[in-house]
Amino acid sequence: MTVTQSPAPAAVPAAPPGWLRQVTPGPALATLIVFAAALALTQGLGFTHGATLILRTAILALAAVSLSFLIGQCGLVSFGHAAPVGIGAYAVLISGEYGVTNVLAVLPL
């Protein structure tokens, strides 16, 4: 008696883990363009409150994305993640109280 075997189907390669996956930059790039256009529009029209609101939103979004990266892709539990953001905000506030308003002088803080 003869047994015929058919060849096994080729294995589908597994998706690479976490940060190695291909990410399309479309939505992120569109969001960046919308934020930049809104910031330029509010500055050009003289709406300082709108510019302040957009900048605060961008700063908090940056903190949220970095926390998402730490918890999601890296798998680290972050107990003091907000501390550097708060210390930086406090340092910029204190330097503003002393009259330092140059962006290049405040940027390293």
N, C-alpha and C positions, 0 to 999 in steps of 0.2 A: 504494500500500500504506500502510495506517495502522498506527501503533504505539500501543498503549494503555499508559499507565504508571499503575501504582497508586501512591498516595501513600506515601511512606516512613513507617515507624512512628516515633512520637515517641521521641526519645532519652531514656533513663533518666538522671536527674541523678546525677552522681557523688557519693559520700559525701564530706562535708566532711573536711578533713584533721585528724588528731590530736585536739587538745583541743577542737575544735568539735563533735565527735560527741556525740549525745545519750547520756548515761549514766544508767541507772536507779539511784537512790540506795538501792534496797532492800537489797542485801547489805552495803554500807558502813554503812548506818544500823543494820541488825541487829547487825553486829559491834560498833559503838559502844555500842549498848544492852547487849549481853552483857558487854562490858568494864566499863561503868559499874555494872551490877548486881553483877558479881563483886567489884568494888572495894568497893562499899557493903556487900556481904555479909561480906567478909573484915574490913572495919573494924568492922562492927557486932558480929561475933562475937569480935573480939579476936585474929584471926590476922594478926599483923603480917608474918610471913614471906610469906603469900599476897598481901598488899597490895604488899609490896616486889617480889615476882615479877611481879605484874600491871603495876605501874608500869614496871619495867625492860623488860618485853615491849612496852609501849606506846611507850616512848622509842626502842627499837631498830626498831620497826615504822615510826615516824615518820621515822627516818633512812633506812630502806630505801625508803619511798615517795618521799621527796624525791630520792633517788638515781635511782630508777626514772623520776621525772619529768624529771630532768636528762638522762639518757641516752636515754630513749624519746621523749618528746614534743619536747623541745628539741634533741636531737641533739648535745649537748655531751659531750665526754669529760671526766670529772671525776677528776683525779689527787689532789686534796687535799680530797675531800668529807668524809672522816671527821675532818679536823683541827678544824673548829669544834665538832663534837660532843665530841671528846676534850678540847679546851681548856675548854669549858663544864663538862664533868664534873670536870675537875681544879680549876677555880675553885670549884665547889660543894663539893668535898671539902675544899679548904683553908679555905673559910669555915666549914664544919662543924667543922673542927679548932679553930678559934678561937671556937667557941660560937655562931655565927650559925645559928639553926635556924628563924627566921621565914621562911615561904614567900615572903611579899611582898618581903622583903629579898634573898632569894637568886634570885628569878625573873628579874631583869634579867641575871644572870650567864649 
